[in-house]
């Protein structure tokens, strides 16, 4: 049985785990004893280590055939030093992993003013957050070419689930943009992203990029209106674009300002994994009929991470 190492043992990796166990011997890098115990209980062998401390990563050399990379870059800077430390450690092994699946972000495309983009679109990251992801992608491409491995990059947009909804905006009333000036956003349910990770691990050659999103880009304000309607919450006010920019934080504006519509036809053609939630509207329609789930979501005050 081949060995899979998970880097970034969080929500999406947990959702993928049931489909991985039995096909892979699964290891997971864990920063804390608490996390290690939790993953051990799920049938995973924890490996202690921290991507911010290179010396803690030496034990990763030569232990895995493939990596599922879900860990984010640091919170600042234009580069991803965590990826650099990881790849340095892997390169020291007697054997080098020959397969990588990396969850990146659609933010690497930058603003497209609502134009539809496929995976051949140029990368024009505009925020530091997106620059870090583009840097990580570039590092992985170089590493895989050097060692003649396989790499799948899943460029994910806004990830949502019952536990990952942007309820804070309803609480603080942070404004949205009026419809005729609004930006387009794209989405993927965390369960569907996990399933795409599993499908991507079946690829064993070459470098391939996928827009890991659902079928329906939506204007940002429409997404919030539909979410509010499903949960019985009043939608935040809508204001002209210039007024919203003046009222929200630079980080919030970096999400609202960029507008693009992603073409996901490649994942359908090549990965062969139908989406459980083809659009957020399908998800919200079911949620609106499920009173216990709605109550649990409202009680949790969950936020998109």
Backbone bond lengths (Angstrom), bond angles and torsions (degrees), N, CA, C in turn:
res aa  C-N    CA-C-N  psi(-1)  N-CA   C-N-CA  omega(-1)  CA-C   N-CA-C  phi
1 X - - - 1.472 - - 1.530 109.06 -
2 X 1.322 116.24 133.04 1.458 120.81 179.63 1.526 110.62 -73.96
3 X 1.323 115.34 155.94 1.467 121.75 -176.31 1.520 110.59 -106.91
4 X 1.326 115.51 129.16 1.459 123.42 177.92 1.519 109.23 -111.47
5 X 1.329 116.56 130.15 1.457 122.44 175.79 1.527 109.13 -107.66
6 X 1.334 116.45 122.99 1.460 121.70 176.55 1.515 108.91 -93.83
7 X 1.319 116.37 125.34 1.459 123.31 174.63 1.523 106.62 -112.21
8 X 1.312 116.41 111.97 1.460 120.35 -172.40 1.509 109.55 100.56
9 X 1.331 115.26 64.10 1.468 121.45 -173.49 1.524 109.49 -82.30
10 X 1.323 115.62 76.27 1.453 121.67 -178.00 1.510 112.57 -120.97
11 X 1.311 115.96 -149.72 1.458 122.71 -171.17 1.521 112.98 -61.58
12 X 1.332 118.03 -50.50 1.461 120.16 -176.52 1.524 110.70 -65.08
13 X 1.323 117.28 -41.61 1.468 120.29 178.54 1.526 110.84 -62.53
14 X 1.333 117.49 -39.41 1.473 120.32 177.86 1.522 110.79 -62.60
15 X 1.317 116.30 -39.61 1.463 119.55 179.98 1.530 111.61 -67.68
16 X 1.319 116.88 -30.88 1.468 120.61 179.32 1.520 112.20 -78.64
17 X 1.318 117.40 -21.49 1.460 121.92 -169.09 1.529 114.47 -56.11
18 X 1.338 121.02 -45.32 1.474 119.03 -178.19 1.524 113.19 -56.56
19 X 1.327 117.30 -33.03 1.464 120.32 179.70 1.526 112.52 -81.98
20 X 1.329 116.95 -13.27 1.465 121.24 -178.90 1.522 112.30 -92.33
21 X 1.328 116.24 -40.66 1.461 120.05 -178.87 1.531 109.85 -64.26
22 X 1.296 116.14 137.23 1.454 121.00 -174.60 1.508 112.41 96.94
23 X 1.348 116.21 -29.25 1.466 120.57 175.20 1.528 110.93 -99.98
24 X 1.306 115.70 -27.63 1.453 121.88 -176.91 1.529 109.99 -131.53
25 X 1.301 115.96 151.58 1.463 121.60 160.41 1.516 105.20 -85.01
26 X 1.330 117.57 116.94 1.464 121.42 -168.71 1.525 110.77 -105.73
27 X 1.320 115.11 128.56 1.457 123.96 172.63 1.522 107.89 -114.54
28 X 1.334 117.61 154.87 1.461 120.70 177.83 1.518 109.77 -142.07
29 X 1.328 116.49 130.11 1.460 121.34 174.75 1.528 108.44 -72.65
30 X 1.339 117.27 126.93 1.467 122.16 -176.62 1.527 109.55 -129.18
31 X 1.326 115.59 132.58 1.464 119.90 -178.46 1.512 112.93 -83.30
32 X 1.338 118.12 -24.01 1.462 120.60 -174.35 1.513 110.98 -129.35
33 X 1.344 115.34 158.57 1.461 120.54 177.31 1.522 110.85 -65.21
34 X 1.330 117.18 -34.09 1.469 120.76 179.17 1.525 110.24 -63.53
35 X 1.344 116.07 -47.01 1.467 119.69 178.69 1.521 110.84 -63.36
36 X 1.343 116.49 -40.34 1.463 120.32 -179.81 1.523 110.80 -60.63
37 X 1.327 117.27 -43.52 1.460 120.75 -179.55 1.524 111.07 -65.14
38 X 1.335 116.38 -39.83 1.465 119.99 179.36 1.528 111.10 -62.86
39 X 1.319 117.65 -44.67 1.455 120.49 -179.23 1.522 111.84 -70.90
40 X 1.321 116.70 -34.40 1.469 119.55 175.47 1.531 109.96 -59.73
41 X 1.335 115.52 -39.04 1.457 120.03 178.52 1.515 113.54 -66.02
42 X 1.317 117.33 -19.46 1.465 122.14 178.12 1.531 112.33 -91.14
43 X 1.326 116.67 1.81 1.456 119.81 179.37 1.512 114.76 93.49
44 X 1.339 116.36 17.76 1.458 122.69 -177.20 1.525 109.13 -111.29
45 X 1.321 117.33 142.79 1.459 120.70 175.28 1.530 109.14 -87.60
46 X 1.344 118.26 113.37 1.467 119.84 -179.98 1.523 111.46 -76.66
47 X 1.330 114.97 144.68 1.457 122.66 175.01 1.523 106.97 -120.64
48 X 1.333 119.13 115.60 1.460 119.65 -179.12 1.523 111.63 -67.96
49 X 1.332 115.25 138.28 1.461 119.66 179.14 1.512 110.79 169.69
50 X 1.337 115.63 163.44 1.460 121.99 -176.62 1.529 107.87 -141.44
51 X 1.329 116.53 124.32 1.460 120.73 -177.18 1.523 112.98 -63.07
52 X 1.317 117.58 -16.93 1.463 120.00 178.40 1.529 112.62 -86.59
53 X 1.328 117.30 -4.02 1.471 121.46 -177.52 1.526 108.65 -129.87
54 X 1.328 115.81 101.68 1.461 121.02 -172.86 1.520 112.69 -58.04
55 X 1.334 117.29 -38.52 1.469 119.92 -176.78 1.529 112.16 -62.80
56 X 1.339 117.32 -25.03 1.465 120.31 -179.05 1.521 112.69 -78.74
57 X 1.337 117.18 -7.04 1.462 121.15 -174.46 1.525 113.34 -99.64
58 X 1.332 117.46 -0.73 1.466 119.50 -174.48 1.524 112.36 -60.86
59 X 1.331 117.34 -30.30 1.472 120.43 -177.84 1.524 112.32 -72.39
60 X 1.341 118.72 -7.25 1.463 120.85 179.64 1.523 112.10 -79.53
61 X 1.326 117.01 -16.28 1.465 120.03 -175.81 1.518 110.76 -64.80
62 X 1.334 116.70 124.68 1.456 122.64 171.59 1.513 116.68 75.75
63 X 1.346 118.46 11.26 1.468 118.37 -174.54 1.524 113.92 -99.17
64 X 1.351 119.16 -10.01 1.467 120.06 -172.90 1.514 111.63 -134.27
65 X 1.317 114.99 150.48 1.459 121.98 173.46 1.528 111.41 -87.97
66 X 1.329 115.98 -29.80 1.463 121.24 -175.61 1.518 109.56 -145.74
67 X 1.351 115.58 155.68 1.463 121.56 178.29 1.515 110.19 -127.37
68 X 1.331 115.47 136.80 1.460 122.76 168.33 1.516 106.62 -106.83
69 X 1.328 116.69 112.91 1.461 123.01 -171.03 1.523 110.17 -103.79
70 X 1.321 116.13 102.60 1.464 122.00 -179.38 1.523 112.32 -113.19
71 X 1.329 117.83 -2.67 1.466 120.83 -174.60 1.522 110.66 -75.64
72 X 1.330 117.67 138.37 1.464 120.24 177.63 1.518 111.12 -80.82
73 X 1.324 116.97 161.36 1.464 120.26 170.54 1.532 109.73 -68.63
74 X 1.343 117.30 175.38 1.468 119.75 172.80 1.529 111.17 -61.61
75 X 1.312 115.90 172.76 1.465 121.43 -174.72 1.523 113.71 -84.92
76 X 1.327 118.31 -3.16 1.466 119.75 -179.38 1.517 109.75 -145.37
77 X 1.328 114.67 164.32 1.456 120.86 179.62 1.507 112.75 93.59
78 X 1.331 115.88 163.35 1.464 121.66 -179.39 1.526 112.40 -96.58
79 X 1.335 117.88 -6.45 1.458 122.66 -179.65 1.524 109.91 -116.94
80 X 1.341 115.87 167.73 1.467 121.51 177.30 1.525 109.25 -114.59
81 X 1.325 117.62 90.11 1.466 119.69 179.42 1.524 112.94 -68.78
82 X 1.320 117.95 -23.23 1.464 119.54 177.62 1.530 110.91 -63.04
83 X 1.328 116.07 -44.62 1.459 119.08 178.51 1.524 110.15 -63.25
84 X 1.306 116.63 -38.82 1.470 119.96 -179.70 1.526 110.83 -62.31
85 X 1.337 116.65 -44.41 1.475 120.55 178.52 1.526 110.94 -63.18
86 X 1.328 116.82 -42.08 1.454 120.67 -178.97 1.527 111.20 -62.83
87 X 1.320 117.30 -49.96 1.454 120.78 -177.33 1.530 111.26 -65.50
88 X 1.309 116.96 -34.57 1.466 120.84 175.32 1.528 109.91 -60.15
89 X 1.340 116.17 -44.96 1.465 120.04 179.78 1.523 111.51 -64.93
90 X 1.326 117.46 -42.88 1.463 120.70 -179.03 1.522 111.80 -64.08
91 X 1.317 116.50 -35.08 1.462 120.70 -177.30 1.516 112.72 -68.13
92 X 1.332 118.41 -14.86 1.459 122.25 -179.00 1.523 113.22 -83.27
93 X 1.314 117.50 -7.44 1.461 120.31 -176.07 1.519 113.23 -78.19
94 X 1.331 115.98 158.25 1.459 120.97 173.96 1.526 110.64 -66.58
95 X 1.333 116.16 -30.02 1.458 121.37 173.48 1.521 108.59 -123.98
96 X 1.323 115.81 143.79 1.469 122.45 -177.33 1.525 108.30 -108.38
97 X 1.338 118.78 133.99 1.466 119.26 175.43 1.528 110.91 -54.14
98 X 1.296 115.58 137.23 1.459 120.41 -176.57 1.519 113.19 -104.35
99 X 1.337 116.69 6.34 1.470 119.45 -177.32 1.517 109.39 -148.05
100 X 1.337 115.59 131.29 1.460 121.75 179.92 1.530 108.86 -134.00
101 X 1.326 115.79 137.25 1.467 122.22 169.41 1.514 106.72 -123.38
102 X 1.327 116.38 123.06 1.465 121.83 -174.42 1.523 110.54 -121.79
103 X 1.333 116.63 125.67 1.461 121.19 172.89 1.521 107.97 -86.51
104 X 1.317 115.29 107.65 1.462 122.39 176.86 1.532 108.53 -101.62
105 X 1.300 117.16 -157.72 1.466 121.50 -179.57 1.520 110.69 -133.35
106 X 1.320 116.13 147.34 1.458 120.31 174.83 1.521 111.42 -69.56
107 X 1.336 116.93 -10.11 1.461 120.17 176.63 1.511 113.91 -61.66
108 X 1.350 117.49 -17.00 1.470 119.14 179.27 1.525 111.91 -64.55
109 X 1.337 117.99 -19.58 1.461 120.44 178.03 1.523 112.19 -76.14
110 X 1.337 117.64 -21.11 1.455 120.37 -175.46 1.518 112.00 71.24
111 X 1.315 116.26 -163.88 1.459 121.55 -178.98 1.521 110.53 -78.99
112 X 1.341 116.42 131.41 1.468 121.14 177.62 1.520 111.43 -119.02
113 X 1.342 116.96 10.21 1.475 121.68 179.47 1.530 111.98 54.02
114 X 1.322 115.63 38.03 1.461 120.64 175.32 1.508 115.65 83.89
115 X 1.331 118.15 1.21 1.467 120.94 179.74 1.530 109.99 -70.41
116 X 1.335 115.95 148.48 1.467 121.40 176.62 1.524 109.27 -76.75
117 X 1.335 116.21 130.26 1.464 121.66 -178.15 1.520 110.62 -120.36
118 X 1.335 116.18 135.82 1.453 119.74 167.51 1.529 108.52 -105.29
119 X 1.320 116.54 -172.92 1.462 120.54 -172.45 1.520 113.90 -72.36
120 X 1.338 118.05 -8.65 1.460 120.44 177.61 1.528 112.44 -86.46
121 X 1.325 117.83 -4.63 1.467 121.02 -178.71 1.527 110.60 -64.11
122 X 1.309 116.08 145.61 1.464 121.65 178.79 1.517 110.67 -65.62
123 X 1.328 116.18 149.07 1.455 121.09 175.41 1.520 109.28 -86.09
124 X 1.337 114.64 125.47 1.462 120.92 178.76 1.532 109.40 -136.07
125 X 1.339 117.21 60.29 1.470 119.23 -177.46 1.522 111.05 -61.36
126 X 1.325 115.99 135.49 1.463 120.32 -175.92 1.520 112.80 -112.46
127 X 1.305 117.64 -24.69 1.462 120.66 177.08 1.523 108.71 -99.95
128 X 1.338 115.82 156.88 1.462 118.96 175.53 1.527 110.88 -60.15
129 X 1.323 115.68 -35.99 1.460 121.07 179.44 1.537 110.25 -56.99
130 X 1.323 116.38 -46.17 1.459 120.67 179.77 1.524 111.61 -72.31
131 X 1.337 117.36 -34.13 1.472 120.22 177.28 1.521 110.88 -62.07
132 X 1.316 116.89 -38.75 1.472 119.73 178.43 1.521 111.04 -62.63
133 X 1.319 116.80 -39.80 1.465 120.33 179.21 1.528 110.82 -68.74
134 X 1.328 116.84 -41.20 1.464 119.34 177.73 1.526 110.57 -62.41
135 X 1.328 116.71 -38.19 1.456 120.67 176.94 1.530 110.82 -63.44
136 X 1.335 117.00 -43.24 1.467 120.43 178.40 1.526 110.82 -61.44
137 X 1.325 117.11 -43.28 1.465 120.40 177.36 1.524 110.69 -58.53
138 X 1.323 116.71 -44.92 1.460 121.51 -178.26 1.535 111.05 -63.38
139 X 1.332 116.44 -43.07 1.462 120.03 177.61 1.528 111.37 -59.76
140 X 1.323 116.16 -44.67 1.459 120.42 -179.22 1.524 111.85 -64.49
141 X 1.329 116.48 -41.35 1.467 119.78 178.39 1.530 110.75 -59.21
142 X 1.322 116.39 -45.70 1.465 119.67 -179.43 1.529 111.00 -63.58
143 X 1.329 116.34 -43.47 1.463 120.86 -178.37 1.525 110.96 -62.86
144 X 1.317 116.08 -46.02 1.470 120.84 -177.49 1.527 110.65 -66.44
145 X 1.317 117.63 -40.79 1.466 119.48 177.66 1.523 110.83 -63.31
146 X 1.332 115.55 -41.26 1.464 119.71 -178.27 1.526 111.09 -63.18
147 X 1.348 115.40 -37.99 1.473 119.49 -175.01 1.521 112.80 -104.47
148 X 1.336 116.74 8.70 1.471 122.91 173.61 1.524 112.00 56.68
149 X 1.314 114.95 48.24 1.452 120.83 179.30 1.519 111.86 -106.40
150 X 1.329 115.27 -163.36 1.466 122.49 179.13 1.516 108.97 -121.99
151 X 1.327 115.56 143.05 1.466 121.79 -179.24 1.523 109.34 -138.33
152 X 1.326 115.61 129.66 1.462 121.98 170.68 1.520 108.14 -117.96
153 X 1.327 116.42 124.86 1.465 122.44 177.58 1.518 108.23 -107.88
154 X 1.317 116.16 121.97 1.460 122.53 177.77 1.534 107.57 -104.82
155 X 1.325 116.88 106.24 1.466 120.89 -179.83 1.530 108.74 -87.21
156 X 1.326 114.33 100.66 1.464 120.59 -174.67 1.525 110.63 -94.66
157 X 1.330 116.75 142.29 1.468 121.55 172.45 1.527 109.22 -91.47
158 X 1.331 117.75 -143.63 1.461 121.65 -179.97 1.523 111.57 -65.16
159 X 1.320 116.16 118.88 1.468 121.59 -179.82 1.529 108.49 -91.13
160 X 1.324 116.26 130.90 1.467 119.38 -179.08 1.522 109.95 -133.01
161 X 1.306 115.77 161.64 1.464 125.87 174.07 1.520 105.42 -173.26
162 X 1.311 117.55 176.89 1.468 119.52 178.88 1.523 111.11 -53.94
163 X 1.340 116.28 -36.76 1.460 120.83 -177.10 1.521 112.32 -90.30
164 X 1.332 118.37 1.64 1.460 121.30 -173.15 1.525 110.33 -133.53
165 X 1.313 116.46 54.07 1.460 121.30 179.52 1.530 110.34 -111.58
166 X 1.330 117.66 146.81 1.473 121.54 -173.95 1.530 112.89 -82.22
167 X 1.332 116.39 62.22 1.461 119.81 -177.38 1.520 112.89 -71.11
168 X 1.327 117.53 -22.52 1.465 119.40 -177.66 1.525 111.22 -59.28
169 X 1.315 117.43 -34.28 1.465 120.06 -178.38 1.530 111.76 -64.84
170 X 1.315 115.83 -32.72 1.469 118.67 177.28 1.526 110.40 -71.07
171 X 1.320 116.00 -31.75 1.467 119.52 -179.30 1.519 112.08 -75.19
172 X 1.352 116.49 -40.74 1.469 117.85 -175.20 1.530 113.67 -93.37
173 X 1.331 116.26 -7.81 1.464 119.41 176.07 1.506 114.56 69.03
174 X 1.313 118.33 19.76 1.460 121.34 178.99 1.529 109.83 -58.01
175 X 1.331 119.05 128.78 1.468 121.21 -168.65 1.524 113.36 -71.01
176 X 1.320 113.75 157.75 1.453 123.38 174.59 1.522 109.11 -112.48
177 X 1.315 116.77 169.57 1.463 122.05 -177.11 1.528 109.96 -88.75
178 X 1.322 116.94 142.87 1.471 121.02 177.93 1.523 109.90 -60.89
179 X 1.326 115.62 153.36 1.457 121.29 -169.91 1.526 113.51 -55.65
180 X 1.337 117.67 -44.85 1.465 118.39 -172.99 1.530 113.49 -76.87
181 X 1.333 117.76 -2.85 1.465 121.32 175.74 1.526 111.99 -120.64
182 X 1.315 117.18 8.36 1.461 121.35 -168.44 1.524 112.69 -75.85
183 X 1.332 115.34 162.00 1.465 123.68 175.42 1.519 109.92 -97.49
184 X 1.327 115.89 152.06 1.454 121.17 173.13 1.519 110.12 -87.59
185 X 1.334 115.68 142.57 1.457 121.91 174.57 1.523 109.01 -125.84
186 X 1.316 115.40 162.12 1.461 122.70 -179.78 1.522 108.12 -127.17
187 X 1.327 117.16 158.00 1.456 120.56 -172.27 1.526 111.37 -143.11
188 X 1.321 114.95 161.20 1.459 122.07 171.95 1.522 107.80 -151.80
189 X 1.327 116.78 133.17 1.461 119.46 175.36 1.526 108.69 -72.00
190 X 1.323 116.63 142.61 1.467 120.75 -177.89 1.525 111.76 -57.91
191 X 1.337 117.94 -36.01 1.464 120.35 177.49 1.520 111.67 -64.60
192 X 1.340 116.27 -40.01 1.465 119.35 179.09 1.523 111.08 -69.40
193 X 1.322 117.91 -37.45 1.460 119.82 176.41 1.527 110.35 -63.37
194 X 1.321 116.89 -39.86 1.459 120.52 177.14 1.532 110.84 -61.85
195 X 1.312 116.98 -41.77 1.460 120.61 178.99 1.532 111.31 -65.73
196 X 1.320 116.76 -35.47 1.464 119.73 176.40 1.528 111.27 -67.52
197 X 1.338 116.83 -34.62 1.467 119.86 175.18 1.529 110.40 -61.09
198 X 1.316 116.27 -45.23 1.462 120.58 179.47 1.530 110.52 -62.19
199 X 1.320 116.42 -43.69 1.465 120.23 178.85 1.528 111.11 -64.17
200 X 1.331 116.93 -39.51 1.464 120.57 -179.23 1.521 111.73 -64.47
201 X 1.334 116.90 -29.84 1.466 120.02 179.21 1.522 112.39 -70.13
202 X 1.315 117.12 -9.25 1.466 119.80 175.10 1.533 111.56 -83.08
203 X 1.351 116.16 -13.56 1.471 120.41 176.55 1.527 109.28 -80.68
204 X 1.325 117.54 131.56 1.464 119.77 -176.02 1.517 113.30 -127.67
205 X 1.329 118.04 16.87 1.456 117.88 178.60 1.519 110.66 -152.69
206 X 1.334 114.24 148.19 1.452 120.72 174.06 1.517 114.30 74.03
207 X 1.318 114.82 -178.76 1.458 123.59 178.24 1.522 107.31 -116.58
208 X 1.324 116.94 126.90 1.455 121.03 -177.75 1.523 109.22 -141.16
209 X 1.333 115.78 139.12 1.461 123.41 -179.86 1.518 108.81 -113.27
210 X 1.348 115.48 141.65 1.463 120.69 178.14 1.525 110.34 -133.59
211 X 1.318 115.43 137.89 1.465 120.57 167.18 1.527 107.42 -77.52
212 X 1.318 116.01 103.87 1.469 121.63 -174.39 1.523 109.42 -89.56
213 X 1.324 115.34 72.37 1.462 121.10 -175.35 1.517 109.53 -136.21
214 X 1.342 114.87 171.11 1.464 118.88 178.71 1.524 110.53 -85.90
215 X 1.323 116.31 -169.44 1.465 121.34 -169.57 1.522 114.73 -85.72
216 X 1.328 119.09 -11.95 1.463 120.19 -167.61 1.522 112.45 -131.78
217 X 1.342 117.82 96.90 1.469 118.81 168.91 1.528 109.67 -63.17
218 X 1.332 115.78 143.51 1.458 120.95 -178.12 1.531 110.48 -130.22
219 X 1.329 117.53 145.66 1.464 118.13 167.13 1.531 109.25 -58.70
220 X 1.315 116.11 142.07 1.464 120.52 -174.60 1.526 111.12 -56.26
221 X 1.326 117.09 -46.16 1.465 119.93 -177.05 1.523 111.67 -64.90
222 X 1.325 117.18 -34.47 1.473 119.16 177.50 1.516 110.62 -64.26
223 X 1.332 117.63 -41.22 1.461 121.43 177.08 1.518 110.23 -57.05
224 X 1.331 117.35 -46.17 1.462 119.87 -179.49 1.532 111.90 -68.77
225 X 1.315 118.01 -37.36 1.468 119.96 177.87 1.524 110.47 -63.50
226 X 1.322 116.66 -44.49 1.460 120.24 -179.16 1.532 110.99 -67.21
227 X 1.335 117.04 -39.60 1.459 120.38 177.08 1.519 110.65 -64.56
228 X 1.339 116.91 -44.67 1.461 120.36 178.00 1.517 112.16 -60.56
229 X 1.337 116.61 -41.38 1.466 120.30 179.40 1.522 110.73 -63.66
230 X 1.334 117.21 -39.68 1.467 120.42 -179.18 1.520 111.84 -66.45
231 X 1.340 117.01 -33.32 1.459 120.76 -175.45 1.528 113.51 -102.10
232 X 1.324 116.81 -1.10 1.463 119.71 -178.67 1.515 113.69 73.30
233 X 1.336 117.06 34.59 1.461 122.37 -178.90 1.528 109.55 -112.93
234 X 1.324 115.97 141.20 1.461 120.41 176.48 1.523 109.46 -71.88
235 X 1.329 115.96 133.77 1.462 120.45 -177.94 1.527 110.53 -72.55
236 X 1.331 118.26 143.52 1.462 120.59 174.63 1.529 110.84 -58.28
237 X 1.316 118.03 158.06 1.475 120.80 -179.07 1.518 111.66 -65.87
238 X 1.331 115.26 152.35 1.464 121.38 174.77 1.521 109.09 -108.15
239 X 1.324 115.66 133.02 1.458 122.75 -176.79 1.522 109.57 -132.26
240 X 1.342 117.37 163.29 1.463 119.00 174.23 1.532 111.23 -57.15
241 X 1.302 115.42 152.98 1.463 122.12 -173.80 1.534 112.34 -54.13
242 X 1.323 116.65 -44.59 1.471 120.14 -177.50 1.522 111.61 -65.00
243 X 1.331 117.01 -36.03 1.459 119.82 178.96 1.528 111.72 -70.22
244 X 1.337 117.05 -37.75 1.461 119.82 177.70 1.527 109.66 -63.37
245 X 1.320 117.12 -43.91 1.459 120.16 179.91 1.526 111.72 -58.68
246 X 1.337 116.53 -37.15 1.464 120.53 -179.03 1.528 112.10 -72.89
247 X 1.328 117.72 -21.60 1.468 120.94 -172.76 1.522 114.62 -100.29
248 X 1.323 117.85 -19.88 1.464 119.37 -176.23 1.522 110.25 -104.13
249 X 1.327 115.98 165.56 1.454 121.01 179.61 1.524 110.12 -70.96
250 X 1.330 117.77 158.11 1.466 119.94 176.98 1.527 112.50 -56.32
251 X 1.335 116.99 -36.58 1.461 119.01 179.20 1.520 111.02 -66.24
252 X 1.341 117.11 -44.40 1.459 119.64 177.16 1.522 111.07 -61.06
253 X 1.328 115.55 -40.86 1.456 119.03 -178.05 1.522 111.39 -66.11
254 X 1.332 117.18 -32.60 1.464 119.76 179.71 1.525 111.16 -61.86
255 X 1.336 117.24 -29.43 1.465 120.30 175.89 1.527 111.02 -80.06
256 X 1.329 117.04 -41.26 1.460 120.62 -175.60 1.526 112.70 -74.37
257 X 1.328 116.85 -30.56 1.468 120.06 -171.58 1.519 112.74 -72.61
258 X 1.344 116.90 -33.49 1.455 119.56 -174.42 1.530 111.26 -83.64
259 X 1.322 115.14 134.26 1.464 121.08 -176.17 1.533 108.86 -130.13
260 X 1.315 116.28 121.84 1.458 120.70 177.06 1.527 108.51 -155.83
261 X 1.314 115.10 153.87 1.466 121.59 175.13 1.528 107.16 -120.48
262 X 1.306 116.68 122.38 1.453 121.58 -174.10 1.522 111.93 -94.54
263 X 1.313 115.05 135.96 1.465 123.05 175.11 1.531 107.41 -89.65
264 X 1.329 117.26 120.15 1.466 120.97 -177.92 1.526 113.05 -106.16
265 X 1.327 117.47 18.98 1.465 119.14 -174.26 1.528 112.07 -65.51
266 X 1.331 118.41 -26.28 1.467 119.83 -178.71 1.530 112.01 -66.17
267 X 1.333 117.17 -39.13 1.473 117.70 179.59 1.522 110.63 -64.66
268 X 1.328 116.60 -32.53 1.462 119.15 179.65 1.528 111.13 -72.26
269 X 1.329 115.74 -40.74 1.463 120.07 -178.98 1.518 112.00 -68.74
270 X 1.331 117.26 -40.42 1.458 119.69 -164.99 1.527 114.70 -109.43
271 X 1.320 118.44 -30.39 1.458 118.76 -177.01 1.523 112.89 -93.69
272 X 1.330 117.02 -19.52 1.457 120.38 172.14 1.513 114.88 62.62
273 X 1.334 116.35 33.21 1.459 120.23 -178.64 1.530 109.05 -122.84
274 X 1.325 118.98 101.69 1.466 120.44 178.73 1.535 110.77 -61.04
275 X 1.313 116.46 142.93 1.455 120.79 178.62 1.528 110.18 -77.68
276 X 1.317 115.32 134.28 1.470 119.72 174.00 1.507 109.93 -66.64
277 X 1.317 116.95 -35.15 1.463 122.77 179.58 1.527 108.24 -121.68
278 X 1.335 118.65 88.55 1.475 120.43 -177.54 1.525 113.71 -61.67
279 X 1.339 116.86 -26.91 1.468 120.41 175.06 1.524 108.69 -144.84
280 X 1.331 115.89 158.96 1.462 119.52 175.29 1.525 111.04 -64.52
281 X 1.324 116.93 -25.48 1.462 119.17 179.27 1.523 111.16 -67.06
282 X 1.327 117.53 -35.41 1.469 120.60 174.63 1.521 110.45 -62.14
283 X 1.319 115.29 -45.36 1.475 120.18 178.66 1.526 110.66 -60.81
284 X 1.332 117.17 -46.41 1.463 120.20 -176.91 1.521 112.06 -68.25
285 X 1.326 117.28 -33.56 1.465 119.87 178.14 1.523 110.46 -62.63
286 X 1.335 117.16 -42.57 1.463 119.39 178.29 1.526 110.66 -69.83
287 X 1.331 116.46 -41.63 1.458 120.24 -179.12 1.529 111.47 -60.20
288 X 1.308 117.18 -40.11 1.463 120.59 -176.46 1.528 112.43 -63.20
289 X 1.339 116.73 -21.11 1.471 120.74 -179.84 1.526 112.51 -94.09
290 X 1.312 117.25 -2.43 1.467 121.07 -173.59 1.527 109.81 -112.60
291 X 1.315 116.47 90.18 1.464 120.70 -174.86 1.533 113.38 -62.31
292 X 1.350 120.08 -42.42 1.477 118.72 178.29 1.525 112.91 -60.54
293 X 1.335 117.38 -40.23 1.466 119.57 178.43 1.516 110.81 -66.02
294 X 1.315 116.41 -41.75 1.469 119.04 179.13 1.522 110.80 -61.16
295 X 1.313 116.61 -43.39 1.462 120.17 179.59 1.520 111.34 -61.84
296 X 1.328 116.20 -41.53 1.464 120.24 179.95 1.528 111.26 -65.95
297 X 1.319 117.06 -39.74 1.479 120.77 179.35 1.518 109.98 -64.60
298 X 1.311 117.68 -46.76 1.450 120.62 -178.55 1.528 111.21 -64.92
299 X 1.311 117.35 -33.58 1.461 120.75 179.58 1.536 111.20 -72.05
300 X 1.316 116.64 -31.58 1.463 119.43 -174.69 1.524 112.75 -77.53
301 X 1.331 117.27 -25.35 1.469 122.41 -175.29 1.523 109.84 52.36
302 X 1.360 115.31 42.76 1.468 120.21 -177.25 1.534 110.56 -66.80
303 X 1.297 115.74 154.28 1.459 122.65 177.64 1.518 109.58 -130.06
304 X 1.333 115.72 151.84 1.462 119.36 171.53 1.523 107.47 -64.87
305 X 1.334 115.90 132.28 1.461 120.24 -179.50 1.510 110.17 -91.21
